[in-house]
Amino acid sequence: MWHYVNACFECAARGGELRTCDETLALGFFPPGRLPRGLLSNHRIRIRDACARRVAPFVR
């Protein structure tokens, strides 16, 4: 038996610039209402959960 565990953290850009590494092709900041089309559906769920500003964790 196996189970995925995802930990997501809220952050804020304070300065600097985004840079890629060997494992990353591109980076960007997007407002929740303007997410890229190719974003995975489970990522959209996590972002929607974060925007709910709920204190308790989401368990799915």
C-alpha positions as CSV (number, residue, x, y, z in Angstrom):
1,M,0.0,0.0,0.0
2,W,1.2,3.5,-0.7
3,H,-0.1,7.1,-0.2
4,Y,1.1,10.4,-1.6
5,V,1.8,13.2,0.9
6,N,2.0,16.7,-0.4
7,A,3.3,19.6,1.7
8,C,2.6,23.1,0.3
9,F,3.9,26.3,1.7
10,E,2.6,29.9,1.2
11,C,5.4,32.4,0.3
12,A,5.8,35.9,-0.9
13,A,8.3,37.4,-3.3
14,R,10.5,39.9,-1.5
15,G,13.0,40.6,-4.2
16,G,15.7,39.1,-6.3
17,E,15.0,37.2,-9.5
18,L,13.9,33.7,-10.4
19,R,16.6,31.3,-11.7
20,T,16.3,27.8,-13.1
21,C,18.5,24.8,-12.2
22,D,19.2,21.5,-13.9
23,E,15.8,20.1,-12.9
24,T,13.7,23.1,-13.9
25,L,12.9,24.4,-17.4
26,A,11.0,27.6,-16.4
27,L,9.7,29.5,-13.4
28,G,7.1,32.2,-12.9
29,F,4.7,33.9,-10.5
30,F,1.0,33.8,-11.4
31,P,-2.0,35.3,-9.6
32,P,-4.5,32.5,-8.7
33,G,-7.0,33.7,-11.3
34,R,-4.5,33.6,-14.1
35,L,-2.7,30.2,-13.7
36,P,-1.1,28.6,-16.8
37,R,-3.2,26.2,-18.9
38,G,-0.8,23.3,-18.6
39,L,-1.0,23.3,-14.8
40,L,-1.9,19.8,-13.4
41,S,-5.3,19.5,-11.9
42,N,-4.0,18.4,-8.5
43,H,-1.9,21.6,-8.4
44,R,-5.0,23.7,-9.0
45,I,-6.7,22.0,-6.1
46,R,-3.8,22.8,-3.8
47,I,-3.8,26.5,-4.9
48,R,-7.6,26.7,-4.4
49,D,-7.1,25.2,-0.9
50,A,-4.5,27.8,-0.1
51,C,-6.7,30.6,-1.2
52,A,-9.5,29.4,1.2
53,R,-7.2,30.6,4.0
54,R,-8.4,27.7,6.2
55,V,-6.3,27.1,9.4
56,A,-7.0,23.3,9.5
57,P,-5.2,21.0,7.0
58,F,-6.9,19.7,3.9
59,V,-7.0,15.9,3.8
60,R,-8.1,14.3,0.5
